[in-house]
């Protein structure tokens, strides 16, 4: 479980592509504790849930995105 104090020090980053989705985007940022963990939240609801990934999990996800593994067809 992550504390509100730990989240207060996250340097949140939002994709420049969020303008293309009417601000419906996620933002992510590294925890300041030096663990390499990355927090992710919905940019329009920053007070809602936050998911925290280990550095290895984050790198696996980003690698999959870069490789096109999450290029789901539009519905």
Buried (B, 14 or more C-beta within 10 A) or exposed (E): EBEEEBBEEBEBEBEEEBEEEEEEBBBBBBBEEEEEBBBBBBBEEEEEEBEBBEEEEBEEBEEEEEEEEEEEEEE
